[in-house]
Amino acid sequence: QHMKSNRPVPKYFAGTPLSLEVVKAIDEAALPCEEGDAELDEEMVGTQVAQLFGDFFHLCAALKARPGEPVTAEDANFDTERFDRLLDVAPAEALDSSLEVLGVLVDAILSQGCDELAASPPKLRAVLLMLGHRGLQDPTNFEILKKILELASRLHAVPSARDTLVRWYSALPLEVLDHHLAQVNQLVTLSLMDAQFACECSNTTSVEEGMEIAKYDNCALHVRYALRLMDMLWRANKQRQARNQDWRNRRKAQRLHQQGEALEDESLSFLPFAQFHNDAINECEGILKHDLKEILDMQHAGKPFPNPEEELRKDFGIIECAFVLTAVSKVRMLSIELLLIQREEVRAAMVMQATLSGARTSPFLVLKVRRNAIMEDTLQQLALYDAQAYKKPLKVVFDGEEALDEGGVKKEFFQLLVEELFKEDVGMFERIEESRNIWFNKNSVEANRQFELFGTLLGLAIYNEVILDVKFPPALYKRLMLGDDAQLGLSDLMQFKYSLSQGLIALLEHEDEASFGEVFGPLSFAVDYECFGGPRAQAELIEDGANVTVTHANRDEYVQRYCDWIFKKSVERQFAAFQTGFNQCIRNTLFRQLFQHDELELVICGSMELDFETLEETTKYQDGFTKTSDPVRWFWEVVHALDEQEKRSLLRFCTGCDRAPVGGLGQLPFIISRAGQDSEMLPSVHTCFNHLLLPDYGSKEKLEQRLRLAIQHSTGFGLM
């Protein structure tokens, strides 16, 4: 039966009469064959595939999971199994011809505009089917895929359309998200490789090479289009991860595990975020430098980034879609940016010194401190500088000591200052024993300046690539990066105060409304807590909360307000000062654009995973030692036999820190040098260069004994 002729025909529909019979035939062709059925007519199936991809109406109406029900912004109503089955049985010739007509259809949409598509979920659904065409995996068909990605990029610019696609991807089978991601990642990789080959790139670290790659065959433009679809896939994956980590689903999984069963829920599965990394981007430093140069040039010109005028952009969109970067690449980009900033600070300081008679302006941020008054001295000296000075390279001098700070002294300064700020008698922080985390002390009487100092300390450590030994819960990094937009609740509390979270969960899971008050009461919207040197204090969670009873009906609000009080209101003054200090350092940098909140801990604290086998593979040798020298072989045999804590002590001895940098120990430049003939001397280190000086000991036993002794006596001196 044909559609009525007086019905308005949307501009994307084909010129032929729109037939519901064709939609029905497509659906039937995708049904599984029953035993005894006649073999499928491949020619008929091929016809249905061509009709599906050649007509916009068929893409909108066919292959519904629940025929007769509408497509909504929450539900694509897309039967992915039948869609895959249809493509599985279609002959290759039919797939090729259907791809050709799909290309014509996408051209029509791009030329006529995608406003109707963006405004209507039933029409937007067609994009999912377009991207599922098997032929798009073939590099020879990438020109058609590029057109679809341009369409996806335009839809990405419409928040309602983008959010609808994200919700659909978050609910569809994970293999759909996985397939579309792999397809687009492949296009990006091959496009960049083709451009590098065509441009005859010999130095992939050069920004000029990055510019050549960007210009070749509109490579930067097509990569931007691809990254925007990847952005929607990444957002969908984040939603899936959030569902997976929600306390309700974690409890459900826990109960099933106790019964010997597993929670099987497709919507809770998500892809490892490493699958979003693109090797071609991460391995070409010239591309990273090119995009960094573009954004810095726009910032200096006072223009917005990203530029809303697409045709004026020259970048690949990497900073806009930083999820394609590994943590190592992000740190590299941040380091390049900070190096440029610090060079500008040094240049400006030298110009001022040359132009102002008698002026003495250091190109460095120099702090001269006493060991026994490190916090007071640091506070006083930082107060003399403005926030821009924090971007200068840091140099530290300990009063009365002659050591030249080439990195080791700076590392020790951060270590000592963190230890001072965390001291129990200072009272700034409290230790949560069950999670071994540190949190702000709500009873602290310390001035805001101390908390601001700690925030500044974190920023300075990032700038100067120093790893800090701090153990905050993930909720702090989430709030530090997202500010007031951070949604903190019971799932976050489970990572922080597990016992308390279990009590609140029990309250939420209690089913019998009649016995709720008896089991949990009397309970009000108020929190009692210990106060230093006095009686217990009380904080009200809502106005007059002490007189508002918690009931079965309002318990959800109670739990959320309790979590809000723990993470925000109880420590508002302390956190605000801490955040101010941190923001002073990272303001006007790309830090928040590059890093997610769950990556901030890795950047500040380093990695707890220590792979000494990888460190052995990347270690360099000097002054007569090689990897086959007896003392070198003995050293690594001793190292690999150490327990976990001993390895951390060794790493601290050699580098000033017991954690690995971002990317693991393989990223740590480590050198072992021959320090003279066999002697009774202990091994020594240049911590600033991660450089171990090892005498040419005559036996493995002597090497181990002298190394252990050196590690035990390294605290407080021996840093060079």
KEMAR-415948 format. One record per residue (C-alpha): residue in three letters; x, y, z. Coordinates in steps of 0.05 Angstrom, whole numbers, plus 5000, padded with zeros to 4 digits. Layout:
N
ALAXYZ/...
END
This chain:
720
GLN500050005000/HIS502950674979/MET503051295022/LYS497651805008/SER499752284953/ASN497552904992/ARG502452755049/PRO508453245048/VAL514752905027/PRO520853085069/LYS526753325028/TYR531152725040/PHE526152205015/ALA527351894947/GLY523052124889/THR519651444881/PRO513151304919/LEU514451124992/SER512250415004/LEU510850095071/GLU510949435033/VAL518349535020/VAL519649665094/LYS515849025110/ALA519948645058/ILE526448905087/ASP524248685157/GLU522247995132/ALA528847905094/ALA532448015160/LEU528547475198/PRO532346835216/CYS530846235173/GLU526845675205/GLU528644945193/GLY525244705130/ASP524645395099/ALA526745495028/GLU533645785017/LEU534046545015/ASP533646874947/GLU540147264947/GLU537747704890/MET531547884931/VAL535748024993/GLY540448454952/THR534548854927/GLN532248974999/VAL539149205020/ALA539549694961/GLN532549954978/LEU534350025051/PHE540550455040/GLY538050824979/ASP531851135010/PHE531651565072/PHE524651335090/HIS526850615093/LEU532750795138/CYS527851145185/ALA522450615186/ALA525649925175/LEU528549435225/LYS525049675288/ALA526049255350/ARG518749365367/PRO514749505303/GLY509049985314/GLU512550355371/PRO515751035358/VAL523051235357/THR524451725414/ALA530352125439/GLU531251595492/ASP530350975449/ALA532750855377/ASN528150245372/PHE533449925328/ASP533949165320/THR541449095311/GLU541248335306/ARG536548345247/PHE540548905215/ASP546948485221/ARG543347875195/LEU540948245133/LEU548048475117/ASP550847785131/VAL546547445078/ALA546948005026/PRO551447854966/ALA557648274958/GLU555048594894/ALA548848834931/LEU553049134987/ASP557249504936/SER551349784898/SER547749974962/LEU553850354984/GLU553750754920/VAL546450964930/LEU547951115003/GLY553351594980/VAL548351954935/LEU543352004993/VAL548552295040/ASP550552804987/ALA543253024982/ILE542753105058/LEU549253505061/SER547053965004/GLN540054075031/GLY542054165104/CYS541053705164/ASP536154135203/GLU530353635195/LEU535053065214/ALA537453405277/ALA530453605300/SER527152925293/PRO529352285329/PRO525851835278/LYS529952155222/LEU536252195263/ARG535951435272/ALA537951365199/VAL545051565217/LEU545950945260/LEU544150495201/MET548550885153/LEU554650785199/GLY553150045204/HIS554249905130/ARG559549365125/GLY562549665063/LEU565050265102/GLN570449835133/ASP573949785066/PRO578950345057/THR576950394983/ASN570150655008/PHE572951175056/GLU570551745012/ILE563351545028/LEU565051455102/LYS568052155102/LYS561352435077/ILE557652075133/LEU562652345184/GLU561553045158/LEU554152945170/ALA555652675240/SER560053285253/ARG554453755235/LEU549753385281/HIS555053415336/ALA554354175333/VAL546954125351/PRO546753955426/SER539953605423/ALA541953165365/ARG548753015395/ASP545652825463/THR540552375429/LEU545851995391/VAL549951935455/ARG544051635493/TRP542651145437/TYR549850915434/SER549950835510/ALA543950365506/LEU545449965442/PRO549449315446/LEU556749465462/GLU558949135397/VAL555549705359/LEU559650225395/ASP565849795388/HIS564749695313/HIS563450435297/LEU569450645339/ALA574250165305/GLN571650375237/VAL572951115250/ASN579550995285/GLN581950615224/LEU580051195178/VAL583951685221/THR590051235224/LEU590251085149/SER588851815130/LEU594652055173/MET599351515147/ASP597551675075/ALA598852415087/GLN605552275120/PHE607651835062/ALA605252335009/CYS608752905044/GLU615152485050/CYS615552645125/SER622452495150/ASN621952855217/THR615252705250/THR617153145311/SER617153785269/VAL611354265273/GLU612554415199/GLU611353685182/GLY604953725222/MET602654305180/GLU604153935115/ILE600153325139/ALA594353775159/LYS593954085090/TYR594553445049/ASP587853265018/ASN584153655074/CYS586853145123/ALA585853595185/LEU578653725165/HIS576952985156/VAL580352795221/ARG576253335257/TYR569853035229/ALA571952345251/LEU573852575321/ARG566952875331/LEU563552215320/MET568751905366/ASP566852445417/MET559652205416/LEU562051485424/TRP566551695481/ARG560952055517/ALA556551445509/ASN562051005537/LYS562651475597/GLN555251395610/ARG555950645607/GLN561750675656/ALA557651115703/ARG552050605703/ASN557050055716/GLN559850415777/ASP553250655805/TRP552350395875/ARG545850045858/ASN548949625804/ARG555049485846/ARG550549235902/LYS546648805853/ALA553048505826/GLN555548385898/ARG549148015918/LEU549347575856/HIS556747425867/GLN555047185937/GLN550046705905/GLY555246455856/GLU552246835798/ALA554547415754/LEU550848045736/GLU549348005662/ASP547048685637/GLU549248915568/SER547949645586/LEU553149615642/SER558849395597/PHE563649915570/LEU569849945527/PRO576850045557/PHE578250785546/ALA584950595516/GLN581050375454/PHE579651115439/HIS587151255434/ASN589651325363/ASP596751085351/ALA597951505289/ILE596452135328/ASN600351945390/GLU606451725350/CYS607152365309/GLU609552925353/GLY609153415295/ILE601553335294/LEU601153475369/LYS605654085362/HIS601554335303/ASP594954315341/LEU598354625402/LYS601055195359/GLU594155315329/ILE590755385396/LEU596255825426/ASP596156285366/MET588656365373/GLN589256495447/HIS594557025436/ALA590057345383/GLY584357365432/LYS579956905389/PRO575556335415/PHE577855615411/PRO575255215378/ASN573755715324/PRO566255685308/GLU567855825235/GLU569655125212/GLU572755355146/LEU577855785182/ARG580555215225/LYS587154875210/ASP587754415269/PHE586153675274/GLY581453765333/ILE585953375379/ILE585453845439/GLU577953895429/CYS577753135431/ALA583552965477/PHE580952265491/VAL584952025430/LEU591352185468/THR594951725516/ALA596852005584/VAL604052035559/SER602052465500/LYS597852925543/VAL603653035591/ARG608153155530/MET603353685503/LEU602754005571/SER610354005578/ILE611154345511/GLU606054875529/LEU609254995596/LEU616155025565/LEU613655565517/ILE610455945575/GLN616755875618/ARG621156105560/GLU616756715551/GLU617356855626/VAL624956795622/ARG625257245560/ALA620757765593/ALA624957755656/MET631457865617/VAL628358435577/MET626058775640/GLN632958685672/ALA636258985610/THR631459585604/LEU630659775677/SER636860055708/GLY638859665770/ALA632859195764/ARG634158475785/THR628758015757/SER630257275760/PRO628056835703/PHE626456315755/LEU621656245813/VAL626856215868/LEU624955985938/LYS630056005994/VAL627455626054/ARG629655356121/ARG628554616133/ASN625654746203/ALA620855286178/ILE619355046108/MET611855196109/GLU612555896138/ASP618256086091/THR614655816029/LEU608256196047/GLN611956846057/GLN615956805993/LEU610156575948/ALA606157175974/LEU611357625940/TYR609757355871/ASP603757405827/ALA600556795796/GLN604156895729/ALA610856795764/TYR608756095784/LYS609655895712/LYS617156035716/PRO621755445726/LEU622455315801/LYS629155335836/VAL629755165910/VAL635355335958/PHE635655056029/ASP638555566077/GLY645855406094/GLU646554866041/GLU650754915978/ALA647254405935/LEU645754655865/ASP638454525848/GLU638454145783/GLY632253765803/GLY634053345864/VAL633453915914/LYS626854115883/LYS624153405892/GLU626253395965/PHE623054075977/PHE616253815952/GLN617053185994/LEU618653556058/LEU613154076048/VAL607853546035/GLU609953176098/GLU609553826138/LEU602553996112/PHE600053286127/LYS602653266199/GLU597253096249/ASP599153656296/VAL598354166240/GLY591053956236/MET589754126163/PHE587853426142/GLU585052796172/ARG586852086154/ILE581151606136/GLU584050946159/GLU579450456122/SER581150756054/ARG588051036073/ASN585951686043/ILE587152396066/TRP581452896070/PHE580553616093/ASN579653696168/LYS572954036177/ASN575154256247/SER581654576221/VAL583255266250/GLU588955376201/ALA588456006160/ASN586155966087/ARG593256136065/GLN595755446086/PHE590355096044/GLU591655565986/LEU599055395992/PHE597454655985/GLY593354795921/THR599155205894/LEU603954645912/LEU599954155868/GLY600154645810/LEU607554775817/ALA608854025819/ILE605153935754/TYR609054505721/ASN615654235745/GLU614053505732/VAL614953285804/ILE610952705830/LEU607752805899/ASP606252295953/VAL598952495966/LYS593052015975/PHE586552375964/PRO580152015944/PRO577752055871/ALA572252535892/LEU577353085905/TYR580153055835/LYS573153045806/ARG571253675844/LEU577854015831/MET576953935756/LEU569454005749/GLY568154515804/ASP560754615820/ASP558854155763/ALA561753555800/GLN556153075817/LEU558452725881/GLY554252205915/LEU553851515946/SER558051185891/ASP563751665908/LEU562851555983/MET563850805973/GLN571050945950/PHE572351396009/LYS568351186072/TYR565950496056/SER562950336124/LEU558750966124/SER556550836052/GLN554150136072/GLY549850426127/LEU546650926079/ILE545550376028/ALA542049956080/LEU537450546094/LEU535850616019/GLU534649866009/HIS529949776068/GLU523349576035/ASP518349566093/GLU515750276101/ALA512050106165/SER518349896203/PHE523050426174/GLY522550896234/GLU523550326283/VAL529650056248/PHE533250716233/GLY530051226278/PRO530251696309/LEU533852016251/SER533552746229/PHE536553176173/ALA542553336217/VAL549553056227/ASP553152996293/TYR560753016290/GLU566653076336/CYS569653756348/PHE576653886373/GLY577054006448/GLY569654066460/PRO562853736458/ARG560153416394/ALA557553916343/GLN551553866298/ALA550654076226/GLU543754136195/LEU543053856124/ILE536954296109/GLU533754896143/ASP531554686213/GLY533953986195/ALA534553766267/ASN526953786271/VAL525653436204/THR525052686211/VAL528052226158/THR522551776131/HIS521851226079/ALA519251766031/ASN524852276039/ARG530751816051/ASP533651925981/GLU534152675994/TYR537252536062/VAL542752096032/GLN544352585977/ARG544653176026/TYR549052766073/CYS553952626016/ASP553753355996/TRP555353556067/ILE561353086070/PHE564353276003/LYS562454016000/LYS559154396057/SER563154116115/VAL569754326083/GLU567454906039/ARG572455416068/GLN578354946065/PHE576854685995/ALA575455385967/ALA582355625989/PHE585654995963/GLN582155065896/THR584155795891/GLY591455605899/PHE590955065847/ASN587155495797/GLN592356055803/CYS597455575774/ILE593555235718/ARG589455835696/ASN590656025623/THR593555345607/LEU590654745569/PHE590654305631/ARG583054255639/GLN582154145564/LEU587253585561/PHE585953195625/GLN579852855654/HIS578852865729/ASP580552125733/GLU587352265701/LEU589152825749/GLU591352345804/LEU596051995755/VAL599252655735/ILE600152895806/CYS601752245841/GLY604651805787/SER603251075778/MET603550555834/GLU605150005783/LEU612649885781/ASP615249475722/PHE622649405735/GLU623348935676/THR621349505630/LEU626149975667/GLU631849485655/GLU630349475581/THR630650235575/THR636550375622/LYS642750705592/TYR649950555615/GLN655951005619/ASP663351045639/GLY665150335620/PHE658949965641/THR654549585591/LYS648449145601/THR653048535603/SER657848805656/ASP657948355718/PRO655848905767/VAL650149105721/ARG647648385715/TRP648248295791/PHE644648955803/TRP638548745763/GLU638448055795/VAL638348385863/VAL632948875842/HIS628248355814/ALA628947945879/LEU626748535923/ASP619748555951/GLU614849105933/GLN616649575990/GLU624049475979/LYS623149645905/ARG619650285925/SER625350465972/LEU630350345916/LEU626350775868/ARG625951335920/PHE633551285931/CYS634951335856/THR629751855835/GLY627052195899/CYS620151875889/ASP617251175899/ARG612351205841/ALA613051145767/PRO611851735720/VAL605851755674/GLY606751175625/GLY610550735674/LEU617950625689/GLY619350555615/GLN618451315611/LEU623651435665/PRO630551625637/PHE635151205681/ILE642751165677/ILE647650715712/SER655050925711/ARG661350585734/ALA663850965795/GLY671050725798/GLN674050055817/ASP671749575870/SER671749935937/GLU667950006002/MET664350615977/LEU656750615977/PRO652850715912/SER650751445904/VAL645751805860/HIS644452445822/THR636952445835/CYS635853035790/PHE638252615731/ASN635851925757/HIS643151735753/LEU645951165795/LEU653551155808/LEU655550425821/PRO662650215839/ASP665349615801/TYR664149135859/GLY667548455857/SER661648025878/LYS654048015876/GLU653847935952/LYS658048565964/LEU653848965914/GLU647348765949/GLN650148926018/ARG652749615998/LEU646449785958/ARG641849606016/LEU646150016063/ALA646050616016/ILE638450586012/GLN637650536087/HIS642051146099/SER639451586042/THR634051976079/GLY635952696092/PHE642452686054/GLY645752375994/LEU641352755945/MET645653085892/
END
